[in-house]
């Protein structure tokens, strides 16, 4: 554990300065740590200079997260309170960390610590399907939440941010910047309208922000929450799976299994073209961070992500050929039909197999009509 005295000296984070100078117990008396609970151990587990920092705090058997900010954390505190009131701060089912304390003047939040491997970890451990199922459970749960907190955050907001992402990439490398600019132009042509159903969105639903909390998914790091389409969060989760698949080939199979499980679990919830669009935009956002990541040839990695995003943007621009009911019906029979088609990929079909394909397609048409 990192001693309190070794915490960063960052005047823009008054809560961090108070904890550094006086200790956690005195800085946040609402936690009741001065009643003889033993020493407090702190470790700095996340730090963005001048913006925010997260401390892992342990006091005896207790463990919680202390989040300090440069900006007012009142909106995030209100969100945790609302999610708790909606039943999402318990010990089972989809959940978020419970709010334990917060201080407006110090700009500090203290929340419970959720234990468990992240969806990212699950994929790397060979449990990709479970990772996808957890993410699908979360997206389904939030789709029905009555929480209306947060600013609008949809396709228009993502498009507004693309200029900064392109600028960063273009400054780092001209060829990557040109590919990013071409992608942004494709996204602009296919941009979905933000006039559909909206609800609470996390804003940065990376695979690392979804935990296997034991009896359901836990979701952490809510500082970018807002009101938007479910496809925004779904697209970001899938984009992080794409990144894992493309940049770490050893985990490609499990990443695909996670994607398949997620799509199966959200089959009747998401618009396919909007999902492709948000996934492509999220890949552009993830690419913007590569120049400073310092891992291998970032240019090659960037072109891999941008190539995938461009393909998705083209999918998002394709004209609608089926009604939503017809799409749902075809998806319903999709797994069975896919198995047949895979079997026929290397040889001609028999008469019986052709009859089976016709029957599957006919059943899909009957369900749609």
TINU-292323 format. One line per 3 residues: number of its first residue (from 1); their letters; for each residue x, y, z of C-alpha. Coordinates in pm, whole numbers. Example, Ala and Ser with C-alpha at 12.3 -4.5 7.8 and 13.67 -1.06 7.14 Angstrom:
BEGIN
1> AS> 1230:-450:780 ~ 1367:-106:714
***
This chain:
BEGIN
1> XXX> 0:0:0 ~ 115:350:-77 ~ 163:572:232
4> XXX> -63:875:257 ~ 236:1110:252 ~ 331:979:-93
7> XXX> 4:1086:-255 ~ 36:1344:-535 ~ 54:1712:-448
10> XXX> -229:1835:-673 ~ -397:2161:-561 ~ -675:2112:-817
13> XXX> -795:1813:-614 ~ -883:1958:-271 ~ -1000:1625:-137
16> XXX> -674:1456:-226 ~ -481:1741:-63 ~ -688:1715:256
19> XXX> -631:1339:277 ~ -261:1386:204 ~ -222:1653:473
22> XXX> -459:1529:746 ~ -531:1164:672 ~ -857:1007:560
25> XXX> -1020:990:904 ~ -991:1363:971 ~ -1055:1470:613
28> XXX> -1385:1280:591 ~ -1524:1239:945 ~ -1855:1109:806
31> XXX> -1682:773:755 ~ -1644:733:1132 ~ -1287:609:1112
34> XXX> -1166:777:1432 ~ -1355:541:1660 ~ -1070:294:1702
37> XXX> -1100:88:1383 ~ -726:61:1339 ~ -494:209:1079
40> XXX> -605:321:736 ~ -416:184:436 ~ -439:373:108
43> XXX> -320:296:-243 ~ -347:529:-540 ~ -513:314:-807
46> XXX> -606:581:-1060 ~ -482:933:-1122 ~ -546:1192:-1393
49> XXX> -348:1503:-1290 ~ -565:1806:-1237 ~ -885:1608:-1299
52> XXX> -946:1315:-1065 ~ -786:1047:-851 ~ -911:721:-699
55> XXX> -780:567:-377 ~ -824:208:-263 ~ -884:237:113
58> XXX> -869:-50:363 ~ -959:-25:729 ~ -957:-363:899
61> XXX> -1206:-579:706 ~ -1360:-277:532 ~ -1263:-175:180
64> XXX> -1394:118:-19 ~ -1300:359:-296 ~ -1228:727:-233
67> XXX> -1274:936:-548 ~ -1150:1294:-554 ~ -1233:1541:-832
70> XXX> -1149:1884:-966 ~ -1512:1932:-1068 ~ -1824:1918:-853
73> XXX> -1914:1552:-785 ~ -2274:1635:-685 ~ -2423:1493:-1009
76> XXX> -2241:1163:-962 ~ -2342:1150:-595 ~ -2705:1204:-698
79> XXX> -2671:923:-951 ~ -2544:676:-690 ~ -2831:775:-463
82> XXX> -3085:728:-742 ~ -2942:391:-842 ~ -2947:283:-479
85> XXX> -3313:386:-452 ~ -3382:181:-767 ~ -3241:-130:-598
88> XXX> -2900:-139:-767 ~ -2678:-103:-461 ~ -2748:-441:-303
91> XXX> -2552:-766:-277 ~ -2710:-951:-570 ~ -2824:-889:-924
94> XXX> -2698:-601:-1140 ~ -2546:-340:-912 ~ -2325:-38:-863
97> XXX> -2112:51:-560 ~ -2316:199:-273 ~ -2254:563:-184
100> XXX> -2100:577:165 ~ -2020:949:199 ~ -1948:1259:-2
103> XXX> -1822:1611:61 ~ -1920:1897:-168 ~ -1645:2137:-59
106> XXX> -1366:1879:-83 ~ -1517:1732:-401 ~ -1490:1377:-272
109> XXX> -1706:1066:-311 ~ -1663:752:-103 ~ -1825:439:-243
112> XXX> -1823:70:-165 ~ -1570:-159:-332 ~ -1708:-419:-572
115> XXX> -1508:-741:-582 ~ -1469:-968:-882 ~ -1289:-1008:-1215
118> XXX> -1370:-765:-1493 ~ -1525:-872:-1822 ~ -1184:-799:-1977
121> XXX> -1025:-1042:-1731 ~ -1291:-1305:-1802 ~ -1216:-1298:-2174
124> XXX> -844:-1342:-2108 ~ -924:-1628:-1867 ~ -1116:-1821:-2132
127> XXX> -1463:-1723:-2006 ~ -1567:-1496:-2290 ~ -1925:-1615:-2306
130> XXX> -1981:-1529:-1940 ~ -1833:-1183:-1999 ~ -2081:-1119:-2280
133> XXX> -2372:-1247:-2073 ~ -2286:-1012:-1787 ~ -2271:-712:-2019
136> XXX> -2605:-807:-2177 ~ -2765:-836:-1833 ~ -2646:-487:-1750
139> XXX> -2764:-324:-2072 ~ -3105:-491:-2035 ~ -3137:-374:-1675
142> XXX> -3053:-13:-1748 ~ -3298:-6:-2040 ~ -3582:-28:-1787
145> XXX> -3442:207:-1522 ~ -3653:513:-1432 ~ -3339:722:-1368
148> XXX> -3346:1043:-1573 ~ -3026:1205:-1446 ~ -2748:1326:-1673
151> XXX> -2706:1541:-1982 ~ -2804:1422:-2332 ~ -2532:1200:-2477
154> XXX> -2588:1037:-2815 ~ -2460:1027:-3170 ~ -2446:1406:-3198
157> XXX> -2224:1424:-2891 ~ -1991:1158:-3028 ~ -1964:1338:-3362
160> XXX> -1879:1661:-3182 ~ -1584:1489:-3013 ~ -1443:1336:-3331
163> XXX> -1267:1662:-3426 ~ -1045:1644:-3119 ~ -971:1274:-3175
166> XXX> -874:1337:-3538 ~ -652:1626:-3431 ~ -464:1412:-3180
169> XXX> -409:1130:-3429 ~ -316:1362:-3715 ~ -57:1540:-3503
172> XXX> 98:1206:-3409 ~ 99:1058:-3761 ~ -30:1190:-4094
175> XXX> -142:854:-4234 ~ -332:762:-3919 ~ -487:1107:-3911
178> XXX> -602:1071:-4272 ~ -763:734:-4196 ~ -934:882:-3891
181> XXX> -1063:1176:-4095 ~ -1205:941:-4360 ~ -1376:741:-4088
184> XXX> -1526:1054:-3933 ~ -1665:1154:-4273 ~ -1824:810:-4309
187> XXX> -1973:843:-3961 ~ -2116:1184:-4049 ~ -2290:1036:-4354
190> XXX> -2445:753:-4152 ~ -2511:937:-3824 ~ -2829:802:-3659
193> XXX> -3088:1048:-3535 ~ -3104:1097:-3158 ~ -3483:1085:-3158
196> XXX> -3547:732:-3037 ~ -3578:586:-2690 ~ -3319:716:-2445
199> XXX> -3228:618:-2093 ~ -2937:612:-1853 ~ -2604:540:-2020
202> XXX> -2271:482:-1853 ~ -2077:668:-2122 ~ -1759:457:-2100
205> XXX> -1885:100:-2070 ~ -1548:-64:-2130 ~ -1509:-435:-2061
208> XXX> -1286:-327:-1771 ~ -1576:-138:-1611 ~ -1802:-446:-1589
211> XXX> -1731:-687:-1304 ~ -1848:-1038:-1227 ~ -1978:-952:-880
214> XXX> -2086:-1308:-803 ~ -2461:-1295:-857 ~ -2477:-1052:-1144
217> XXX> -2279:-773:-1309 ~ -2132:-480:-1121 ~ -2048:-158:-1305
220> XXX> -1798:101:-1184 ~ -1658:443:-1291 ~ -1967:651:-1366
223> XXX> -1810:994:-1423 ~ -1928:1011:-1790 ~ -2292:909:-1738
226> XXX> -2577:1072:-1927 ~ -2902:1013:-2112 ~ -2871:840:-2446
229> XXX> -2952:535:-2658 ~ -2869:185:-2536 ~ -2658:141:-2850
232> XXX> -2405:393:-2715 ~ -2306:174:-2420 ~ -2342:-146:-2621
235> XXX> -2120:-6:-2894 ~ -1847:89:-2649 ~ -1849:-255:-2486
238> XXX> -1825:-424:-2825 ~ -1552:-182:-2933 ~ -1337:-288:-2638
241> XXX> -1391:-650:-2742 ~ -1284:-559:-3097 ~ -972:-395:-2959
244> XXX> -890:-705:-2756 ~ -953:-933:-3055 ~ -752:-727:-3305
247> XXX> -457:-630:-3088 ~ -425:-952:-2886 ~ -481:-1245:-3126
250> XXX> -435:-1504:-2850 ~ -768:-1389:-2705 ~ -954:-1343:-3035
253> XXX> -1166:-1656:-2998 ~ -1288:-1568:-2650 ~ -1354:-1209:-2754
256> XXX> -1577:-1338:-3034 ~ -1759:-1566:-2790 ~ -1819:-1267:-2563
259> XXX> -1955:-1068:-2857 ~ -2184:-1351:-2964 ~ -2323:-1394:-2611
262> XXX> -2381:-1020:-2579 ~ -2565:-995:-2910 ~ -2779:-1296:-2822
265> XXX> -2863:-1143:-2486 ~ -2968:-809:-2637 ~ -3125:-944:-2956
268> XXX> -3459:-760:-2943 ~ -3328:-447:-2770 ~ -3077:-286:-3007
271> XXX> -3100:-136:-3355 ~ -2833:-306:-3566 ~ -2731:-7:-3776
274> XXX> -2721:230:-3478 ~ -2515:-28:-3290 ~ -2267:-54:-3578
277> XXX> -2240:326:-3587 ~ -2175:365:-3214 ~ -1926:78:-3218
280> XXX> -1735:245:-3502 ~ -1735:580:-3321 ~ -1614:411:-3002
283> XXX> -1327:248:-3191 ~ -1219:592:-3312 ~ -1226:714:-2953
286> XXX> -1017:416:-2837 ~ -769:470:-3121 ~ -709:829:-3010
289> XXX> -534:697:-2698 ~ -281:476:-2877 ~ -10:738:-2946
292> XXX> 49:783:-2573 ~ 2:419:-2471 ~ 364:330:-2551
295> XXX> 298:-30:-2657 ~ 466:-163:-2970 ~ 397:-11:-3310
298> XXX> 98:206:-3228 ~ 51:306:-3594 ~ -10:-52:-3702
301> XXX> -250:-99:-3412 ~ -430:224:-3498 ~ -481:124:-3861
304> XXX> -620:-213:-3746 ~ -879:-45:-3524 ~ -967:220:-3781
307> XXX> -1007:-46:-4049 ~ -1256:-233:-3833 ~ -1437:91:-3755
310> XXX> -1460:182:-4124 ~ -1621:-154:-4201 ~ -1875:-94:-3926
313> XXX> -1947:258:-4051 ~ -2023:113:-4394 ~ -2265:-132:-4231
316> XXX> -2433:156:-4050 ~ -2483:334:-4383 ~ -2655:41:-4555
319> XXX> -3021:107:-4643 ~ -3293:-64:-4442 ~ -3417:-375:-4623
322> XXX> -3642:-533:-4359 ~ -3889:-413:-4101 ~ -3786:-449:-3735
325> XXX> -4027:-745:-3697 ~ -3877:-921:-3997 ~ -3525:-862:-3866
328> XXX> -3620:-1003:-3527 ~ -3772:-1312:-3688 ~ -3465:-1380:-3901
331> XXX> -3241:-1333:-3599 ~ -3462:-1578:-3411 ~ -3381:-1851:-3660
334> XXX> -3030:-1723:-3727 ~ -2832:-1970:-3511 ~ -2996:-2275:-3669
337> XXX> -2954:-2139:-4019 ~ -2593:-2044:-3949 ~ -2510:-2401:-3843
340> XXX> -2647:-2536:-4170 ~ -2460:-2279:-4378 ~ -2135:-2345:-4195
343> XXX> -2169:-2715:-4271 ~ -2215:-2634:-4639 ~ -1920:-2397:-4669
346> XXX> -1692:-2663:-4821 ~ -1933:-2888:-5017 ~ -2256:-2877:-5220
349> XXX> -2589:-2906:-5040 ~ -2796:-3223:-5053 ~ -3166:-3213:-5139
352> XXX> -3254:-3265:-4773 ~ -3030:-2977:-4664 ~ -3183:-2744:-4922
355> XXX> -3527:-2836:-4789 ~ -3409:-2758:-4435 ~ -3282:-2414:-4537
358> XXX> -3610:-2338:-4716 ~ -3805:-2445:-4406 ~ -3599:-2219:-4179
361> XXX> -3642:-1922:-4411 ~ -4014:-1992:-4450 ~ -4061:-2007:-4073
364> XXX> -3878:-1674:-4037 ~ -4106:-1516:-4297 ~ -4418:-1654:-4128
367> XXX> -4309:-1512:-3792 ~ -4252:-1171:-3948 ~ -4586:-1154:-4129
***
